[in-house]
Amino acid sequence: MTQLRKKVLEELERRNYSQATANAYVAAIRRFAEYFRRSPDQLEREHVRQYQLHLVQERKLEPKCGKSDRSSGSNRGSEVSPDSPGHRNWVGRSYTPADVQELADKTGFELRYKDGAGSQNYWLWLFKR
């Protein structure tokens, strides 16, 4: 294991990231380094910019930033559809709070917490009654 990889894994552990997240981060760093055929410790800020352009322009991945809508900042409270700007790869359906409550009631779950209704980042915490 390289010193850089060890340092990254230690930092992720210190921040209490799950093993799955740590594996995903290490894989992303590996793909980044493989793209330039160089060790990650030899890559600089300009390489990050070039790689991001590669992902957007050639791989057709959309830029992401936290929980915000990819096209205009916040999308909370608005309807998300396959035709919405920035949702080229959208798959699924939006649920209203009433839809979710109905589903929870039908399946014997209690809806305790929710966040992001109407967006593709609708987080739900359901507990078995």
C-alpha positions as CSV (number, residue, x, y, z in Angstrom):
1,M,0.0,0.0,0.0
2,T,1.4,3.4,-1.0
3,Q,1.8,6.1,1.6
4,L,-0.8,8.3,-0.1
5,R,-3.4,5.5,-0.1
6,K,-2.7,4.8,3.5
7,K,-3.1,8.5,4.3
8,V,-6.4,8.7,2.4
9,L,-7.8,5.7,4.2
10,E,-6.7,6.9,7.6
11,E,-8.4,10.3,6.9
12,L,-11.6,8.6,5.8
13,E,-11.5,6.4,8.9
14,R,-10.9,9.5,11.1
15,R,-14.0,11.1,9.6
16,N,-16.0,7.9,10.3
17,Y,-16.8,7.2,6.6
18,S,-18.2,3.8,5.9
19,Q,-16.1,1.1,4.3
20,A,-18.2,1.3,1.1
21,T,-17.6,5.1,0.9
22,A,-13.9,4.6,1.5
23,N,-13.7,2.0,-1.3
24,A,-15.6,4.4,-3.6
25,Y,-13.2,7.3,-2.9
26,V,-10.2,5.1,-3.5
27,A,-11.6,3.8,-6.7
28,A,-12.4,7.4,-7.9
29,I,-8.8,8.4,-7.1
30,R,-7.5,5.3,-9.0
31,R,-9.6,6.2,-12.1
32,F,-8.4,9.8,-11.9
33,A,-4.7,8.7,-11.8
34,E,-5.2,6.1,-14.5
35,Y,-6.7,8.7,-16.9
36,F,-3.4,10.6,-16.7
37,R,-1.2,7.5,-16.3
38,R,0.4,9.1,-13.3
39,S,0.5,8.6,-9.6
40,P,-2.1,10.8,-7.9
41,D,0.6,12.6,-5.9
42,Q,2.0,13.9,-9.2
43,L,-1.3,15.5,-10.3
44,E,-2.3,19.1,-9.7
45,R,-5.4,21.3,-9.7
46,E,-5.3,21.7,-13.5
47,H,-5.4,17.9,-13.8
48,V,-8.6,17.9,-11.7
49,R,-10.2,20.5,-14.0
50,Q,-9.2,18.5,-17.1
51,Y,-10.5,15.3,-15.7
52,Q,-13.8,17.0,-14.8
53,L,-14.1,18.2,-18.3
54,H,-13.4,14.7,-19.6
55,L,-16.2,13.3,-17.3
56,V,-18.7,15.9,-18.5
57,Q,-17.9,16.1,-22.2
58,E,-16.7,12.6,-23.1
59,R,-18.3,10.3,-20.5
60,K,-21.5,12.5,-20.4
61,L,-21.6,12.5,-16.6
62,E,-23.4,15.5,-15.0
63,P,-21.7,17.7,-12.5
64,K,-22.9,17.2,-9.0
65,C,-22.7,19.4,-5.9
66,G,-24.1,18.1,-2.7
67,K,-27.9,17.8,-2.7
68,S,-28.5,20.7,-5.0
69,D,-30.1,20.5,-8.4
70,R,-27.5,20.2,-11.1
71,S,-28.9,23.0,-13.2
72,S,-30.0,25.8,-10.9
73,G,-29.1,25.4,-7.2
74,S,-32.0,24.2,-5.1
75,N,-34.8,22.0,-6.5
76,R,-36.6,21.4,-3.2
77,G,-40.3,21.8,-3.3
78,S,-40.6,21.7,-7.1
79,E,-41.6,18.8,-9.3
80,V,-38.8,16.8,-10.9
81,S,-39.3,15.1,-14.2
82,P,-37.3,13.5,-17.0
83,D,-37.8,16.8,-18.9
84,S,-36.5,19.0,-16.1
85,P,-33.3,20.9,-17.0
86,G,-30.2,19.1,-15.8
87,H,-32.0,15.7,-15.4
88,R,-30.8,14.0,-18.6
89,N,-30.3,10.7,-16.7
90,W,-33.3,11.0,-14.5
91,V,-35.1,7.7,-13.8
92,G,-38.0,7.2,-11.5
93,R,-40.8,9.1,-10.1
94,S,-41.3,12.0,-7.6
95,Y,-43.3,11.3,-4.5
96,T,-45.3,13.9,-2.7
97,P,-45.4,13.8,1.1
98,A,-49.0,12.4,0.9
99,D,-47.8,9.6,-1.4
100,V,-45.1,8.6,1.0
101,Q,-47.4,8.7,4.0
102,E,-49.9,6.5,2.1
103,L,-47.2,4.0,1.2
104,A,-46.0,3.9,4.8
105,D,-49.5,3.4,6.2
106,K,-50.2,0.5,3.7
107,T,-46.9,-1.3,4.5
108,G,-47.0,-0.9,8.3
109,F,-44.2,1.6,8.6
110,E,-44.1,4.9,10.5
111,L,-42.7,7.9,8.6
112,R,-40.6,9.7,11.2
113,Y,-38.4,12.0,9.2
114,K,-38.2,13.3,5.6
115,D,-36.2,15.8,3.7
116,G,-36.1,17.0,0.0
117,A,-39.7,16.3,-1.0
118,G,-40.3,16.8,-4.7
119,S,-36.6,16.4,-5.6
120,Q,-34.5,13.4,-6.7
121,N,-32.8,13.6,-3.3
122,Y,-35.9,12.7,-1.2
123,W,-34.6,11.2,2.0
124,L,-37.0,9.2,4.2
125,W,-36.6,7.5,7.5
126,L,-39.3,4.8,8.0
127,F,-39.6,2.6,11.0
128,K,-41.5,-0.6,11.4
129,R,-44.5,-0.2,13.7
